[in-house]
Amino acid sequence: MALPVAAGYPDYGSTGTSKFIPQIWSTKLVIKFYKATVFGDISNTDYEGEIRKYGDKVIIRTTPDTQIKTYSKGMKLVYDQYESANVELNIDHGKYFAFTVDSVDRRQADIKFVEKWSEDASEQMKIAVDGHVLNAIYPDAHAKNKGATAGLVSSSYDLGAAAAPESLTKDNILGYIVDCGSVLSEQNVPETGRWMVIPIWMANYLKKSDLKDASMTGDTVSPLRNGRIGVIDQFTLYISNNYTSVLDTVACYNVLFGTKAATTFAAQMTEMETLPNPDSFGQLIRGLNVYGFEVIKPEALGVLYCTKGS
């Protein structure tokens, strides 16, 4: 706000009629906070090289489970005939951005706004893809890695189901994380490389929970002291703001856990280009990302269907 001017005295400020004193715009843009993306840490890219240059589908061969039988001396052996099921990785998703820039605006601007907009578009692209993956793969988790009777061997872990989500609190959240680990163990999923992606409110409950033993998180000090969540029950915890809640009387979340073996991701084309604007003086700036993802090993993916308790 300009300094007030007495009656009858000329106003030379930026709001006055003479405008001898210019209005200055800061060259520093307000810092934009981007949601953290996690899909690169929870999925593998083992087949990206096969699809990057050509094709729209990769046929992935799987290994059948060998049947082990009991042997008695002199018995006639029974030979199995195996069939190897195939999994298809389709490159069937695409997201883009596009905007125009006028040559006059670009010349007269006092900041390199086009570069800033392009950087923002790149970050927004990652966020869009991340949210797509996180909210699309949970239905493909193994049937015994979710639901009210999870656990391939024992069927004894209640991880929530439609109309019956698990209500998480700071007092019970650790127990549910341990149950998720047991569900993977019953599928013989290796403990190395396990991850869990949690929404912010779950992270809040964890920091308020009874994490007195620093060794539970793999840290030298308790998260109650350093505010960091590390590894709990072999799970590396990732905090994400990209989950979309499901309305099931209350807001519910499909919280994912597993290993990288579960999901494969491939980006076939990431392209950004600048073209002359055929209808004006300026440029057309656009970017495209063509990608695909697939759950190829459901046994290594699980879901905790939960809601925020009090």
Buried (B, 14 or more C-beta within 10 A) or exposed (E): EEEEEEEEEEBEBEEEEEEEBEEEEEEEEEEEEEBBBBBBEBBBBBBBEBBBEEEEEBEBEEEEEEEEEEEEEEEEEEEEEEEEEEBEBEBEBEBEBEEEBBEEEBEEBEEEEBEEBBEBBBEBBBBBBBBBBBBBBBEBBBEBBBBBBBBBEEEEBBBBBEEEBBBBEBEBBBEBBBBBBBBBBBBEBEEEBBBBBBBEBBBBBBBBBEBEEBEBBEBEEBBEEBEEBBBBBBBBBBBBBBBEBBEBEEEBBBBBBBBBBBBBBBBBEEEBEEEEBEEEEBBBBBBBBBBBBBBBBBBBBBBBBBBBBE
